[in-house]
Amino acid sequence: MAENTLLAARQGDVQVLKGLLGTNQLNDDVKDVLGASPVHHAARAGKLTCLRFLVEEAGLSGNTVANNGASPAHDAAATGNLACLQWLLTQGGCRPEDRDSSGATILHLTSRFSQHELSDWLLKSGEVDPGATTDSGALPVHYAAAKGDLPSLRLLLGHSPKCATAESLMASWGHGSSSPPPPTFPFTSTTFTSTVYHGRHGDPSSGTQR
């Protein structure tokens, strides 16, 4: 039954979810094997109406975290769903400074996955810190440099030109193996939260893998 609930969340099928709520089958205990909730699945699929229903009407937590510490806002950031990200940060209880288990913020993820529109909105909001580092010492700009992502570099350095040294950027530049490629669609049903942006990866500031 959990898979049916998660599928409905991914598809934005509010009617199915209402039926599940009416039979007490929709609650915060419903998660996939990686600890992602229906709210995570709706956020990563860009289903804003469904996302709002789950939090506002069904009473699910908007800032619950999966096994790897990722919030629904992390998922929306990585998949480029701006409307869902904006709602989660303003209405859903998520915070721009929230970190997953590797220390990554949502700005790390928008930079890592070349979500330029989201990075631009986050930076203009003034609510994110481009100087925040992951547990391995990586800045958002290091992820952009590791991919050779010039638009992301322009956004980040244009906002905070002193957030990284030239030496660290040169060390990161082009280390594609240390920063996974952007996600491809469609995601498999329950693998996103750990495998798309938390598979084996390294510190792009040094080009090493862990």
Secondary structure, 3 states (H helix, E strand, C coil): CHHHHHHHHHHCCHHHHHHHHHCCCCCCCCCCCCCCCHHHHHHHHCCHHHHHHHHHHCCCCCCCCCCCCCCHHHHHHHHCCHHHHHHHHHCCCCCCCCCCCCCCCHHHHHHHCCCHHHHHHHHHHCCCCCCCCCCCCCCHHHHHHHHCCHHHHHHHHHHCCCCCCHHHHHHHCCCHHHCCCCCCCCCCCCCHHHHCCCCCCEECCCCEEC
